[in-house]
């Protein structure tokens, strides 16, 4: 399969909520890298410390890293809908991420 064809078939989007100098965030990126190698996805990263991310900082200031997993074609994440998001927080494994991706794809 050609790489461009494969990228067009991405079914999930993962948004990582993070901050600088966060050891758990570095671990989360490592886990997501392993998942990407097995099962590519659309990736978005939100630094909650940036001024434009204040609403996300209000939600996740003490909880990063957090990932939201959604269908690739769905609307971007909104802070007001965070309670309904499919997510993992703090420490998670490649299996946990893939299990959530499976659930999102089946929904």
C-alpha angles and dihedrals in degrees: 000000000000116000093236091054090049093052091052089058098058108137102183137053121205120198115196117204107204147145136215120276094019114143094195089051090055089052090049091053089051091052091048090050090056090048090049090055090056100034120011120219140175108271130207126174125200120193101208092201094066114101093240089058097057094122090054091046089054089055103038108021093121098028107060132165097057127157128199116203119201140150111288093239096047123110117277117272117275124200092229091060097044092108090065095046123114100239149160124207139202106343123016139159133230089251092053091050092049092047090054090046089053091051092050092048092051094048 
